[in-house]
Amino acid sequence: MKFGLFLLIFINSSASVFLVGCAEERTEYHYRSQAEADAIGRPVDETFVKADGTKVVYSSKRREKINVQGSNAGAGSTTTAVEMPPVDLREKKASGEVILRATFPEQVVDHLAECVRNEEYDLIWNQLMASDAKRELEGRGGMKYLTTFFTNNRKEVMATLNCMRINLKNGHVALRKKDETHLTAELDSTLRTSYRFTVIDFESTPTGMKLVGIR
């Protein structure tokens, strides 16, 4: 029996405008995962300047924003978006321990693709799997079952992940909300027959986005 996973791609980009004297400098920030960088043959971290002078920065660290209320509360008060320091989605501590952070579905998928590529199945089990999915797999062998699944289906899983990453942008993947916390992504009929795995399930939890299974 195949177990499930959900893939969803959001393009995360933000633009900041800085005024220096009378000149305007525009900087665009874009998130780029290791999996995406490998797919397009570009480095994860990259900076360049467009012909119009706009500075473009690609990074594996996502720049988050928060809303800050103006000093005058009540009527007439304003809310300003303040950019927070970049978030390291895959942090490697001095001890060698790797910490995976995921707030959005695309981050779970990027982590999963990198872990499968590197055969880091312990990270998938310990940090990416939803609790209910882990409990279900415990009856089939737990970590050993998961490792066997990804080892035996490594090529097919990667093919599905790459396909969904590309086709979520052009409408060839149907996204359905099953309940308040679960989502399902399914390849459409034009793609389905070419892949062994066509459905990926995903769960939003209090500790972030998690993998449920792939089928």
VOBA-1610 file (N, C-alpha, C; in pm, whole numbers, padded with zeros to 5 digits, always signed):
BEGIN
Met+00084-00120+00000Met+00000+00000+00000Met+00087+00124+00000Lys+00060+00215-00091Lys+00144+00335-00099Lys+00093+00439+00000Phe+00183+00514+00062Phe+00140+00616+00155Phe+00156+00752+00088Gly+00092+00855+00141Gly+00074+00981+00073Gly+00154+01103+00111Leu+00150+01212+00032Leu+00221+01340+00050Leu+00153+01449-00028Phe+00161+01571+00011Phe+00097+01679-00065Phe+00199+01775-00118Leu+00181+01813-00239Leu+00274+01908-00303Leu+00199+02031-00344Leu+00248+02141-00306Leu+00190+02267-00348Leu+00299+02367-00364Ile+00293+02448-00469Ile+00398+02545-00496Ile+00340+02684-00486Phe+00396+02760-00401Phe+00366+02902-00399Phe+00492+02974-00439Ile+00483+03075-00524Ile+00598+03157-00559Ile+00606+03268-00456Asn+00716+03267-00381Asn+00732+03367-00278Asn+00830+03475-00326Ser+00780+03592-00346Ser+00868+03701-00387Ser+00818+03829-00325Ser+00909+03920-00298Ser+00871+04049-00243Ser+00959+04155-00304Ala+00907+04274-00311Ala+00984+04383-00369Ala+00994+04495-00267Ser+01111+04552-00252Ser+01132+04662-00159Ser+01184+04780-00238Val+01136+04897-00205Val+01180+05018-00274Val+01250+05108-00173Phe+01369+05153-00207Phe+01446+05240-00121Phe+01467+05373-00193Leu+01448+05481-00123Leu+01469+05614-00178Leu+01598+05671-00124Val+01688+05706-00213Val+01816+05766-00174Val+01828+05897-00250Gly+01808+06006-00178Gly+01810+06137-00244Gly+01695+06142-00343Cys+01724+06172-00467Cys+01623+06178-00572Cys+01618+06050-00654Ala+01709+05956-00626Ala+01714+05832-00704Ala+01636+05722-00634Glu+01574+05638-00712Glu+01497+05526-00658Glu+01567+05395-00691Glu+01593+05315-00588Glu+01656+05185-00607Glu+01556+05077-00571Arg+01532+04986-00662Arg+01432+04881-00642Arg+01502+04746-00631Thr+01464+04671-00526Thr+01521+04538-00505Thr+01409+04437-00493Glu+01418+04330-00571Glu+01321+04221-00565Glu+01385+04101-00495Tyr+01313+04042-00398Tyr+01362+03925-00327Tyr+01278+03803-00367His+01343+03693-00405His+01275+03572-00445His+01331+03453-00368Tyr+01241+03365-00325Tyr+01284+03241-00260Tyr+01318+03138-00368Arg+01429+03066-00351Arg+01466+02958-00443Arg+01515+02839-00360Ser+01449+02727-00376Ser+01487+02607-00303Ser+01602+02536-00373Gln+01667+02444-00302Gln+01774+02366-00361Gln+01721+02280-00475Ala+01600+02225-00456Ala+01541+02141-00561Ala+01515+02221-00687Glu+01464+02342-00672Glu+01438+02427-00788Glu+01568+02466-00857Ala+01669+02499-00777Ala+01799+02538-00833Ala+01858+02423-00915Asp+01849+02302-00863Asp+01900+02185-00935Asp+01825+02165-01066Ala+01692+02188-01061Ala+01610+02164-01180Ala+01641+02261-01293Ile+01674+02387-01259Ile+01700+02487-01363Ile+01848+02509-01387Gly+01934+02442-01310Gly+02077+02454-01331Gly+02135+02587-01288Arg+02078+02646-01184Arg+02127+02774-01133Arg+02162+02758-00985Pro+02247+02847-00930Pro+02277+02840-00786Pro+02156+02882-00704Val+02150+02837-00581Val+02041+02875-00492Val+02046+03025-00463Asp+02163+03073-00422Asp+02180+03215-00390Asp+02240+03287-00511Glu+02168+03386-00561Glu+02212+03454-00683Glu+02161+03598-00680Thr+02244+03690-00726Thr+02208+03831-00732Thr+02249+03887-00868Phe+02159+03962-00930Phe+02193+04028-01056Phe+02108+04154-01071Val+02142+04236-01169Val+02071+04363-01193Val+02006+04359-01330Lys+01876+04389-01336Lys+01805+04393-01463Lys+01846+04515-01544Ala+01801+04516-01670Ala+01834+04628-01759Ala+01777+04760-01707Asp+01665+04755-01635Asp+01604+04878-01583Asp+01665+04922-01450Gly+01769+04850-01405Gly+01837+04887-01281Gly+01785+04816-01157Thr+01682+04733-01171Thr+01627+04662-01056Thr+01723+04552-01011Lys+01755+04550-00884Lys+01841+04446-00826Lys+01754+04326-00790Val+01792+04208-00836Val+01716+04085-00809Val+01800+03992-00723Val+01744+03949-00611Val+01814+03864-00516Val+01737+03733-00497Tyr+01801+03621-00530Tyr+01746+03488-00503Tyr+01818+03430-00382Ser+01740+03367-00292Ser+01800+03312-00171Ser+01719+03194-00121Ser+01786+03103-00051Ser+01718+02989+00010Ser+01653+03029+00143Lys+01678+03151+00186Lys+01620+03200+00311Lys+01502+03290+00277Arg+01385+03254+00329Arg+01263+03328+00300Arg+01256+03455+00385Arg+01220+03567+00323Arg+01204+03693+00394Arg+01058+03706+00435Glu+01033+03709+00565Glu+00897+03719+00616Glu+00861+03864+00644Lys+00730+03893+00643Lys+00683+04027+00674Lys+00579+04021+00786Ile+00576+04124+00869Ile+00475+04136+00972Ile+00412+04273+00961Asn+00291+04288+01010Asn+00224+04417+01008Asn+00243+04487+01141Val+00286+04612+01138Val+00310+04689+01259Val+00213+04806+01262Gln+00137+04820+01371Gln+00040+04927+01384Gln+00112+05059+01412Gly+00062+05166+01352Gly+00121+05298+01373Gly+00111+05342+01517Ser+00188+05445+01556Ser+00194+05489+01695Ser+00063+05550+01743Asn-00015+05607+01653Asn-00142+05668+01692Asn-00254+05566+01675Ala-00294+05504+01783Ala-00398+05403+01777Ala-00533+05466+01748Gly-00629+05384+01702Gly-00761+05437+01676Gly-00773+05489+01535Ala-00868+05586+01519Ala-00896+05640+01387Ala-00772+05707+01330Gly-00751+05685+01204Gly-00638+05750+01138Gly-00507+05677+01153Ser-00506+05566+01231Ser-00381+05493+01249Ser-00348+05415+01123Thr-00223+05387+01101Thr-00180+05318+00980Thr-00111+05188+01015Thr-00112+05096+00922Thr-00045+04968+00939Thr+00065+04957+00835Thr+00187+04928+00879Thr+00301+04922+00790Thr+00358+04781+00786Ala+00389+04733+00667Ala+00452+04601+00652Ala+00601+04615+00676Val+00651+04541+00774Val+00794+04546+00808Val+00858+04413+00772Glu+00964+04418+00696Glu+01033+04297+00653Glu+01122+04244+00764Met+01106+04117+00795Met+01183+04053+00901Met+01308+03989+00841Pro+01406+03955+00924Pro+01528+03889+00874Pro+01494+03759+00804Pro+01576+03715+00709Pro+01551+03590+00637Pro+01541+03471+00732Val+01454+03376+00696Val+01436+03255+00775Val+01511+03141+00707Asp+01598+03075+00781Asp+01673+02963+00727Asp+01585+02839+00735Leu+01536+02793+00620Leu+01444+02680+00617Leu+01513+02548+00645Arg+01640+02540+00611Arg+01720+02420+00640Arg+01846+02466+00711Glu+01843+02458+00841Glu+01955+02507+00923Glu+02043+02391+00967Lys+02171+02406+00945Lys+02266+02305+00991Lys+02346+02363+01107Lys+02326+02306+01225Lys+02393+02356+01344Lys+02538+02310+01348Ala+02616+02372+01437Ala+02758+02340+01449Ala+02779+02193+01483Ser+02683+02134+01553Ser+02693+01994+01593Ser+02668+01899+01476Gly+02620+01955+01363Gly+02587+01873+01248Gly+02439+01843+01237Glu+02363+01876+01341Glu+02218+01853+01340Glu+02152+01944+01236Val+02057+01889+01161Val+01985+01964+01059Val+01843+01990+01108Ile+01800+02116+01100Ile+01666+02155+01140Ile+01589+02199+01016Leu+01475+02135+00990Leu+01392+02171+00876Leu+01273+02253+00924Arg+01250+02366+00858Arg+01136+02452+00891Arg+01045+02462+00769Ala+00916+02448+00792Ala+00821+02457+00681Ala+00693+02525+00727Thr+00660+02634+00661Thr+00536+02705+00689Thr+00438+02686+00574Phe+00491+02671+00453Phe+00408+02658+00335Phe+00427+02519+00272Pro+00328+02472+00197Pro+00338+02340+00134Pro+00461+02325+00045Glu+00496+02427-00032Glu+00612+02417-00121Glu+00740+02388-00044Gln+00747+02435+00079Gln+00867+02412+00160Gln+00877+02266+00201Val+00764+02204+00233Val+00765+02062+00266Val+00811+01981+00146Val+00761+02017+00028Val+00797+01945-00094Val+00945+01962-00126Asp+00995+02084-00110Asp+01137+02108-00135Asp+01224+02028-00039His+01185+02028+00089His+01259+01949+00187His+01254+01800+00151Leu+01136+01754+00114Leu+01120+01613+00080Leu+01208+01575-00038Ala+01206+01657-00143Ala+01286+01627-00261Ala+01435+01620-00227Glu+01481+01713-00145Glu+01623+01713-00108Glu+01657+01593-00020Cys+01566+01560+00072Cys+01591+01445+00161Cys+01594+01314+00084Val+01502+01298-00012Val+01500+01176-00092Val+01626+01169-00179Arg+01664+01282-00236Arg+01785+01286-00319Arg+01908+01246-00238Asn+01915+01293-00112Asn+02030+01267-00026Asn+02014+01142+00060Glu+01900+01073+00044Glu+01868+00954+00124Glu+01868+00986+00274Glu+01814+01101+00309Glu+01803+01143+00450Glu+01664+01105+00502Tyr+01636+00979+00506Tyr+01502+00933+00541Tyr+01469+00956+00688Asp+01571+00966+00771Asp+01547+00995+00912Asp+01490+01135+00930Leu+01534+01230+00846Leu+01480+01366+00854Leu+01334+01369+00810Ile+01301+01289+00710Ile+01162+01283+00666Ile+01075+01231+00780Trp+01120+01122+00842Trp+01041+01061+00949Trp+01030+01152+01071Asn+01139+01210+01112Asn+01141+01288+01236Asn+01085+01429+01223Gln+01097+01490+01105Gln+01060+01631+01094Gln+00954+01665+00990Leu+00935+01581+00890Leu+00839+01614+00785Leu+00706+01540+00796Met+00705+01424+00858Met+00584+01343+00864Met+00484+01396+00965Ala+00356+01397+00926Ala+00249+01433+01019Ala+00234+01321+01123Ser+00193+01359+01243Ser+00185+01263+01354Ser+00091+01147+01325Asp-00027+01175+01270Asp-00122+01068+01240Asp-00067+00973+01135Ala+00004+01028+01035Ala+00064+00944+00932Ala+00171+00853+00991Lys+00249+00906+01084Lys+00352+00826+01150Lys+00290+00713+01231Arg+00181+00744+01302Arg+00115+00641+01383Arg+00062+00529+01293Glu+00010+00566+01176Glu-00041+00463+01083Glu+00072+00375+01032Leu+00185+00437+01002Leu+00298+00362+00949Leu+00368+00276+01055Glu+00351+00311+01183Glu+00413+00233+01290Glu+00368+00087+01282Gly+00242+00067+01243Gly+00190-00069+01233Gly+00250-00147+01117Arg+00317-00079+01025Arg+00377-00147+00910Arg+00530-00154+00919Gly+00581-00102+01030Gly+00726-00107+01047Gly+00790+00029+01071Gly+00708+00134+01071Gly+00757+00267+01104Gly+00867+00318+01011Met+00977+00357+01073Met+01089+00414+01000Met+01143+00317+00895Lys+01144+00189+00926Lys+01194+00088+00833Lys+01104+00082+00709Tyr+00972+00091+00730Tyr+00878+00089+00618Tyr+00898+00211+00530Leu+00910+00329+00592Leu+00930+00453+00516Leu+01057+00448+00433Thr+01166+00400+00494Thr+01294+00390+00423Thr+01283+00296+00303Thr+01217+00184+00324Thr+01199+00088+00216Thr+01115+00146+00103Phe+01009+00219+00141Phe+00922+00280+00041Phe+00999+00377-00047Phe+01075+00469+00013Phe+01147+00568-00066Phe+01264+00507-00142Thr+01325+00404-00085Thr+01434+00338-00154Thr+01384+00267-00280Asn+01273+00198-00267Asn+01218+00122-00379Asn+01151+00209-00484Asn+01104+00328-00443Asn+01027+00414-00534Asn+01093+00550-00556Arg+01223+00555-00532Arg+01295+00683-00534Arg+01277+00758-00666Lys+01298+00691-00776Lys+01289+00754-00908Lys+01147+00803-00936Glu+01048+00721-00907Glu+00909+00756-00934Glu+00861+00871-00846Val+00903+00870-00719Val+00865+00978-00628Val+00922+01112-00675Met+01049+01113-00712Met+01112+01235-00758Met+01045+01286-00886Ala+01007+01195-00974Ala+00940+01235-01098Ala+00808+01304-01067Thr+00733+01251-00972Thr+00605+01311-00935Thr+00624+01448-00871Leu+00721+01458-00782Leu+00748+01587-00717Leu+00786+01693-00820Asn+00873+01659-00911Asn+00916+01755-01012Asn+00799+01794-01103Cys+00716+01697-01139Cys+00601+01725-01224Cys+00503+01818-01156Met+00474+01793-01030Met+00379+01878-00959Met+00434+02018-00939Arg+00563+02029-00913Arg+00622+02161-00894Arg+00605+02246-01020Ile+00619+02187-01135Ile+00607+02259-01261Ile+00461+02288-01295Asn+00376+02188-01280Asn+00240+02199-01333Asn+00139+02261-01239Leu+00174+02282-01113Leu+00086+02359-01026Leu+00077+02503-01074Lys+00176+02546-01150Lys+00179+02684-01199Lys+00093+02704-01323Asn+00060+02594-01394Asn-00017+02611-01518Asn-00152+02542-01515Gly-00194+02500-01397Gly-00329+02448-01384Gly-00348+02301-01412His-00240+02225-01432His-00253+02082-01462His-00254+01995-01336Val-00264+02059-01220Val-00278+01986-01094Val-00401+02040-01022Ala-00492+01950-00985Ala-00613+01990-00913Ala-00587+01988-00763Leu-00614+02101-00698Leu-00596+02112-00552Leu-00733+02111-00486Arg-00752+02024-00391Arg-00880+02013-00322Arg-00858+02016-00171Lys-00941+02092-00103Lys-00934+02099+00043Lys-01029+01994+00099Lys-00974+01897+00172Lys-01055+01789+00226Lys-01126+01831+00354Asp-01057+01906+00439Asp-01116+01961+00561Asp-01033+02082+00601Glu-01043+02125+00725Glu-00974+02247+00768Glu-00822+02235+00767Thr-00769+02114+00772Thr-00624+02099+00782Thr-00562+02013+00671His-00646+01945+00592His-00591+01853+00492His-00620+01899+00349Leu-00520+01884+00263Leu-00531+01918+00121Leu-00485+01800+00037Thr-00537+01793-00084Thr-00495+01689-00179Thr-00463+01753-00312Ala-00353+01712-00372Ala-00314+01756-00506Ala-00312+01635-00597Glu-00374+01648-00716Glu-00380+01535-00809Glu-00346+01581-00950Leu-00260+01506-01017Leu-00227+01536-01155Leu-00353+01521-01241Asp-00371+01608-01341Asp-00490+01598-01425Asp-00476+01484-01526Ser-00580+01463-01606Ser-00585+01349-01696Ser-00477+01351-01804Thr-00424+01469-01836Thr-00320+01479-01939Thr-00185+01430-01888Leu-00170+01420-01755Leu-00042+01381-01696Leu-00049+01247-01624Arg-00168+01214-01577Arg-00185+01102-01484Arg-00127+00970-01534Thr-00144+00940-01660Thr-00102+00809-01711Thr+00049+00794-01722Ser+00122+00905-01708Ser+00267+00900-01724Ser+00343+00880-01593Tyr+00270+00879-01480Tyr+00337+00873-01350Tyr+00276+00763-01263Arg+00361+00698-01188Arg+00315+00593-01097Arg+00237+00653-00980Phe+00287+00765-00927Phe+00220+00835-00817Phe+00156+00961-00871Thr+00027+00979-00844Thr-00046+01091-00903Thr-00116+01179-00800Val-00122+01135-00675Val-00190+01211-00569Val-00096+01230-00452Ile-00090+01352-00401Ile-00006+01381-00286Ile-00089+01453-00180Asp-00079+01406-00057Asp-00158+01460+00054Asp-00071+01535+00154Phe-00130+01632+00218Phe-00056+01729+00298Phe-00143+01776+00414Glu-00080+01806+00527Glu-00154+01851+00646Glu-00091+01975+00708Ser-00176+02068+00747Ser-00131+02186+00820Ser-00147+02158+00969Thr-00038+02169+01046Thr-00041+02140+01189Thr+00006+02262+01268Pro-00013+02262+01399Pro+00034+02375+01480Pro+00185+02398+01472Thr+00260+02296+01432Thr+00406+02310+01423Thr+00453+02328+01279Gly+00359+02352+01189Gly+00397+02376+01050Gly+00335+02277+00954Met+00371+02291+00826Met+00320+02203+00723Met+00388+02066+00731Lys+00310+01960+00712Lys+00364+01825+00725Lys+00321+01736+00608Leu+00397+01632+00586Leu+00370+01531+00485Leu+00274+01426+00539Val+00174+01391+00459Val+00084+01282+00495Val+00115+01159+00412Gly+00124+01173+00279Gly+00157+01056+00199Gly+00153+01082+00051Ile+00198+00986-00025Ile+00196+00990-00170Ile+00138+00861-00222Arg+00049+00870-00323Arg-00019+00750-00371Arg-00052+00761-00520
//
